[in-house]
Amino acid sequence: MAPRLRTSLALTPLLLALVACGADPDEDSPTPAPGSYATDPTPTATESGTTLAPVRAPKVLGTVATGLEAPWGIGFLPDGSALVTERDNGRVLQVSGESVTEVGTVDETRAEGEAGLLGLAVSPDFEEDRTVFLYTTTDRDNRVLRARFEDGRLGSTKAILTGIPNGYIHDGGRLAFGPDGFLYVSTGERGEPTLAQDPDSLGGKILRITTEGKAAPGNPDPSSPIWTLGHRNVQGLAFDDAGRLWASEFGQDTWDELNLITAGENYGWPRVEGKGSNSRYRNPQQQWRTDDASPSGLAFLDGHLWMASLKGERLWRVTVDGAKAVNPKGFFVGTYGRMRTAVAAPDGRLWVTTSNRDGRGDPQEGDDQILLVDPGTS
């Protein structure tokens, strides 16, 4: 197997001044000449009839951090630094500039297979409450934890939601605050497909809870945290600029999915994989062969969804056109290996993590990394 290209430049002022001097290749766009960006050659008409102007291809500017171990969740703090979870060792790191510091561990974490310390979300009121939220696997369940982060240290954790089914596979784990101030939680069905359709199980669902872990006001069942059901293993959640929730979901053998999430809807698993004809189940907006995606993290930035793919080893860009997701396009195919998480940074760029040390990848020097990506859309 030919070695993958690696970009190992540190994030320094000199780098930021010289980022136009080169580009990273991708499979679906022409390679840009020095000092330029590739663009989609012609405007594109979307399904709604809107014509999209050509946009530049995304470009990896360098690395934010290297030498990590299966980084999973990322949450930005008001000072511009970020907290990062590592799945297999239960560590929480703070990334600030070129510095990576361990700020705590989640001791109840029991990592095995796809399970471990997964998602992280920063309270929308962090400057007042200094609170962060974490999703972890224990020896009994998956659960959502709350902890204070102050004076550079993660405090003791408190479980606010327990009883999410755990397993060697399909643990979900993404956390995201919505514009309504409530916490959205993705869960998996731990390899037991029937859990996804069971209204009494928290497995195979998207949940919506308060910061105390209670069912949020306005949920389809006021007594339940369940927002939607019929999911196999959602690992990506992102809100667009109109407040719509999107989710990326692993299929089994045929179709991975990108779904627009609507309260109370059933997304079909295990009765449907990908698009179907039964009106009881909500169809995905986009679907991919599992070799091309195996999607994990999802971010929204500049009118596009950005989906990190593990087996597909690429970053997908999908245009949001109203309530439609159109024109999927893959970048960096095979260049950096497995891609786990994509998040929009405060400076208008993307952070994208690799996941080559998760037991299923081909680690190279510097792995795992957080890549700094110019989305090329502004």
C-alpha positions in Angstrom: 0.0 0.0 0.0 1.5 3.3 -1.0 2.1 5.7 1.8 -0.5 8.5 2.2 0.5 12.1 1.8 0.8 13.8 5.1 0.7 17.5 5.9 2.6 18.1 9.1 3.1 21.8 9.2 2.4 23.5 12.6 -0.1 26.3 12.8 2.2 29.3 13.0 1.9 32.9 11.8 4.3 32.1 9.0 2.1 29.2 7.8 -1.0 31.3 7.9 0.8 33.9 5.8 1.9 31.3 3.2 -1.1 29.0 2.9 -1.6 30.0 -0.7 1.7 28.4 -1.7 0.4 24.8 -2.1 -2.6 22.6 -2.1 -3.6 19.1 -1.2 -4.9 16.8 -4.0 -8.4 15.4 -3.9 -10.1 12.8 -6.1 -13.0 14.8 -7.4 -11.6 18.2 -8.3 -8.7 19.3 -10.5 -5.4 19.9 -8.7 -4.9 23.6 -8.2 -1.9 25.4 -9.5 0.4 26.9 -6.9 -1.1 30.0 -5.4 -4.7 29.1 -6.5 -7.7 27.0 -5.5 -9.5 24.5 -7.6 -13.1 25.4 -8.4 -16.1 23.6 -9.6 -15.9 24.6 -13.3 -19.6 25.5 -13.9 -22.5 26.9 -11.8 -24.9 24.2 -10.6 -28.7 24.3 -10.6 -30.1 22.8 -7.4 -33.4 20.9 -7.1 -35.2 24.1 -6.1 -34.0 25.9 -9.3 -31.4 28.0 -7.5 -28.2 28.5 -9.4 -25.1 28.1 -7.2 -22.0 30.1 -8.0 -18.8 28.0 -8.4 -16.9 27.5 -5.1 -13.3 26.7 -4.4 -12.3 23.2 -3.3 -11.4 22.9 0.4 -7.7 22.9 1.2 -5.8 21.5 4.1 -3.7 24.3 5.6 -1.8 22.2 8.1 -2.3 20.4 11.4 -3.7 21.8 14.6 -2.5 18.8 16.6 -0.7 15.5 16.0 0.0 12.3 17.9 -3.5 11.9 19.3 -5.2 8.6 20.0 -8.6 8.2 18.3 -9.9 11.7 18.9 -13.7 11.8 18.9 -15.5 14.8 20.4 -14.5 18.5 20.0 -16.1 21.5 21.6 -14.9 25.1 21.4 -14.6 27.3 24.4 -15.2 31.1 24.3 -11.5 31.8 24.3 -11.1 30.0 21.0 -9.4 26.9 22.5 -11.1 23.5 22.2 -11.7 20.5 24.4 -11.1 17.2 22.7 -12.0 13.6 23.8 -9.9 10.5 23.1 -12.1 7.5 22.8 -9.9 4.7 24.0 -8.1 6.2 27.0 -10.8 8.4 28.5 -8.7 11.5 28.3 -9.9 15.1 27.7 -7.4 17.4 26.1 -7.4 21.2 25.7 -6.0 22.4 22.4 -4.9 26.0 22.4 -2.7 27.3 19.6 0.2 24.8 19.3 -0.3 23.5 22.8 -2.1 20.2 23.7 -2.7 19.6 27.4 -4.4 16.8 29.2 -7.0 18.5 31.5 -8.7 15.4 32.9 -9.9 11.9 32.5 -13.4 10.3 32.6 -12.6 7.4 34.9 -15.8 5.6 34.4 -15.1 5.1 30.7 -14.8 1.5 29.5 -13.5 1.4 26.0 -14.0 -1.6 23.8 -14.5 -1.7 20.0 -16.5 1.4 19.0 -17.3 2.2 22.7 -15.5 4.6 24.9 -15.3 8.4 25.6 -17.2 9.8 22.6 -19.0 13.1 22.2 -18.5 16.4 23.9 -20.5 19.6 23.9 -19.9 23.0 25.6 -22.7 24.7 27.4 -24.2 27.6 25.4 -23.9 29.5 28.8 -20.4 28.4 29.4 -19.2 31.9 30.5 -21.7 31.7 33.3 -21.9 28.0 34.2 -18.4 26.7 33.1 -20.1 23.4 32.1 -19.4 20.8 29.5 -21.2 17.6 28.6 -19.7 14.3 27.7 -21.0 10.9 26.3 -19.2 7.9 27.5 -19.5 4.1 27.7 -19.4 2.5 31.2 -19.5 -1.2 32.1 -23.3 -0.9 32.4 -24.5 1.6 29.8 -23.8 4.6 27.6 -24.6 7.8 29.5 -24.4 11.6 29.3 -22.3 13.3 31.9 -22.0 16.9 33.1 -18.8 18.5 34.5 -17.4 21.9 35.2 -14.3 23.0 33.4 -12.4 25.8 35.2 -8.9 26.8 36.0 -7.7 24.5 33.2 -9.1 21.4 34.8 -12.1 19.1 34.2 -14.0 18.6 37.5 -15.8 15.6 38.7 -18.6 14.2 36.5 -22.2 13.8 37.2 -24.5 11.5 35.2 -27.6 13.2 33.9 -28.9 10.6 31.6 -28.2 6.8 32.0 -29.6 3.6 30.5 -28.5 4.1 26.9 -27.7 0.6 25.6 -24.0 0.0 25.2 -22.1 -2.5 23.1 -18.9 -3.4 21.2 -20.5 -1.7 18.2 -23.1 1.0 17.4 -22.8 3.2 20.4 -23.8 6.5 18.7 -22.3 9.2 20.9 -22.6 12.6 19.3 -23.7 15.6 21.4 -24.9 19.0 20.0 -26.8 21.9 21.5 -29.6 23.2 19.3 -30.6 26.8 18.8 -33.4 26.1 21.3 -30.8 25.6 24.0 -31.6 21.9 24.5 -29.0 19.1 24.1 -29.4 16.6 21.3 -27.9 13.1 21.8 -27.4 10.4 19.1 -27.5 6.8 20.2 -26.9 3.5 18.4 -28.7 0.1 18.7 -25.5 -1.8 19.9 -26.0 -4.4 17.1 -29.5 -5.3 18.1 -31.6 -3.8 15.3 -35.0 -4.2 17.0 -34.0 -1.6 19.6 -34.2 1.1 17.0 -38.0 0.6 16.7 -38.6 0.0 20.4 -40.2 3.1 22.0 -39.1 1.9 25.5 -35.4 1.7 24.6 -33.0 4.7 24.2 -31.0 2.8 21.6 -31.2 3.7 17.9 -32.6 7.1 18.6 -31.9 10.8 18.6 -32.7 12.2 22.1 -33.5 15.8 23.1 -32.9 16.7 26.8 -32.5 19.6 29.2 -29.1 20.3 30.8 -30.5 18.3 33.8 -31.0 15.3 31.6 -34.8 15.4 31.6 -37.1 15.1 28.5 -37.1 18.6 26.9 -40.3 20.5 26.7 -42.0 20.0 23.3 -40.8 16.4 22.8 -43.2 14.1 20.9 -43.8 12.2 24.1 -43.6 14.7 27.0 -42.4 12.0 29.3 -39.6 10.7 27.0 -36.3 12.1 25.8 -36.8 10.5 22.4 -36.9 13.0 19.5 -36.8 10.5 16.6 -36.4 6.7 16.2 -35.5 4.1 13.6 -31.8 4.8 13.6 -29.0 2.3 13.3 -26.0 4.3 14.4 -26.0 8.1 14.2 -22.5 9.7 14.8 -23.0 13.1 13.3 -25.4 15.9 14.2 -25.3 19.5 12.8 -27.7 22.4 12.8 -27.8 24.6 9.7 -28.3 28.4 9.7 -32.1 28.0 9.6 -32.1 25.8 12.7 -32.7 22.5 10.9 -31.1 19.4 12.3 -29.1 17.1 10.1 -27.7 13.7 11.0 -25.2 11.3 9.3 -25.9 7.6 9.9 -24.1 4.3 9.2 -25.9 1.8 7.1 -25.3 -1.9 7.3 -24.0 -3.3 4.0 -25.6 -1.1 1.3 -26.5 2.5 2.1 -25.2 5.1 4.5 -27.5 8.1 5.0 -27.7 11.8 5.5 -31.0 12.7 7.1 -33.0 15.8 7.7 -34.4 15.3 11.2 -38.0 16.1 12.1 -39.5 15.5 15.5 -41.4 12.3 16.0 -40.4 10.8 12.7 -39.3 7.2 12.1 -36.2 6.8 10.0 -36.9 3.1 9.2 -34.0 1.0 10.5 -34.0 -2.0 10.4 -37.1 -2.2 8.1 -35.5 0.1 5.6 -31.8 0.9 4.7 -31.4 3.9 2.5 -34.4 5.2 0.4 -37.6 3.1 0.5 -41.2 3.3 -0.7 -43.0 3.0 2.7 -44.5 6.4 3.6 -44.3 5.4 7.3 -40.6 6.0 7.2 -38.6 9.1 6.4 -36.2 8.8 3.5 -32.7 10.1 3.6 -31.8 13.3 1.7 -28.6 11.6 0.4 -27.3 8.0 0.5 -23.9 6.5 -0.3 -22.5 3.1 -0.8 -20.9 2.1 2.5 -17.4 1.8 0.9 -17.6 5.5 -0.1 -18.7 6.9 3.3 -19.2 5.2 6.7 -20.0 8.7 7.9 -19.2 9.9 11.4 -18.9 13.6 12.3 -21.0 16.3 10.6 -20.6 20.1 10.5 -22.4 23.0 8.9 -20.5 25.9 7.5 -21.1 28.5 4.8 -24.2 26.9 3.3 -22.7 23.3 3.2 -22.7 20.2 5.3 -19.3 18.7 5.8 -19.3 14.9 6.6 -16.2 13.0 7.8 -16.1 9.5 6.5 -14.2 6.5 8.0 -14.2 3.7 5.5 -14.6 6.2 2.6 -11.5 8.1 3.8 -12.8 11.4 2.6 -14.5 14.6 3.6 -17.9 15.1 1.9 -19.3 18.5 1.1 -23.1 18.6 0.6 -24.9 21.8 -0.3 -27.9 22.8 1.8 -30.6 24.2 -0.5 -33.5 25.1 1.8 -34.7 21.8 3.3 -32.8 19.8 0.7 -29.3 18.4 0.7 -27.8 18.3 -2.9 -24.6 18.0 -4.9 -22.5 15.8 -2.7 -18.8 15.9 -3.5 -15.8 14.1 -1.9 -12.4 15.5 -1.1 -9.0 14.3 0.1 -9.9 10.7 -0.9 -7.4 8.3 0.7 -4.9 11.2 1.5 -5.3 11.2 5.3 -7.0 7.9 6.0 -10.1 7.5 8.2 -11.8 10.8 9.0 -13.9 10.8 12.2 -15.0 14.3 13.2 -15.6 17.6 11.4 -16.4 20.8 13.3 -16.7 24.5 12.3 -14.1 26.5 14.2 -14.7 30.1 15.4 -12.4 31.5 12.7 -14.6 30.1 9.8 -12.4 27.1 9.1 -13.0 23.4 9.7 -11.2 21.1 12.1 -11.2 17.5 10.9 -9.9 14.6 12.9 -8.3 11.4 11.6 -9.1 8.1 13.2 -6.3 5.8 12.0 -5.4 4.6 15.5 -8.9 3.3 16.3 -8.0 -0.3 15.5 -9.3 -0.2 11.9 -6.9 2.2 10.2 -3.4 2.3 8.9 -1.6 4.7 11.2 1.1 6.9 9.7 3.6 9.2 11.3 1.8 12.0 13.2 -1.5 10.1 13.6 -3.9 10.8 14.8 -4.2 14.4 13.7 -6.6 17.3 13.7 -6.4 18.9 10.3 -7.1 22.6 9.7 -9.2 23.0 6.5 -10.0 26.1 4.6 -13.5 25.3 3.3 -13.1 27.4 0.2 -16.7 28.6 0.3 -16.2 32.2 1.4 
